[in-house]
Amino acid sequence: MKNLKVNLHITERCNYRCRYCFAHFGSNRDLPLEDWRRIIDNLSASEMVSGINFAGGEPMLYTKFPALIDYAKRSGAAVSLISNGSFLLDENITPPDIFSKLDTLGISVDSVNEKILVELGCCNQKSKVLSQEDLIAIVKRARALNPRIKIKLNTVVSKLNVNERLINIEKFIDVDRWKFLKMKPFRNKNFSNLDLTVSDEEFERFLTLNERNGGESVPESSLVRAYIIIDNRGNLLDNAGDGHKVVGNLLEEKFEDVFARYAFDAQLYGSRYSSPR
Ligand code: SF4
């Protein structure tokens, strides 16, 4: 396969506690910068990867992020970031240079209602959420520093926001791409989000309520084996079932060899990148 987009979950650390978060990989020790550079070299050498997305946890908490994004950009890949947004207005953590290296900036936006965000766990320990004003300011900052940047929003649809018409945000900002993801229910002995599950019908109603006039909309009811996750130890993970299974490690093996063992759903993956609604 060619032109794959790979998601590097460079850290598990996060200042939020979202109830739908799947980024629990079992290690809070991040790899050093040199190892991530080797992983990026491995991806480039495979000639199968054209896009690198930085994810987490919250990627801005990876201390060497500016140097890492610089390396990724120089590899020739299209570079994107998905962030909860909470550090993107802080120049000490997010220097202007970050925006100029990004092809796409993705921000998680599940609600404009503070109470709902707190209930979802999308807030820091002081219950500070990303307000609509913060979001508008981030988009303005990003576009001022990089006029070519694409803005993507990600919304996880759950019981708490299923009746919300979020697209009203577009009165204030232009959104190039908006992903609406049906929350993945899961339960283990310490954790359950089953009470937030939405049915297929509820998800469809949400999509109708949030039908956009322009821009690309991508509804996703499943990411199973259609999302390429590299965890914060450099493992390619299989995300079928409740947990994650390690397929192989990109510090130990070539990407193409590990990927060949992954039961990747190429059809679902293709539909994720070519289904404007
Ligand atoms: S902001 Fe992202 S990484 Fe952090 S808890 Fe929420 S979903 Fe997980």
Boltz pocket constraint, residues with backbone or C-beta under 6 A from the ligand:
constraints:
  - pocket:
      binder: B
      contacts: [[A, 12], [A, 13], [A, 14], [A, 15], [A, 16], [A, 17], [A, 18], [A, 20], [A, 21], [A, 22], [A, 23], [A, 56], [A, 57], [A, 58], [A, 83], [A, 84], [A, 108], [A, 121], [A, 122]]
      max_distance: 6.0
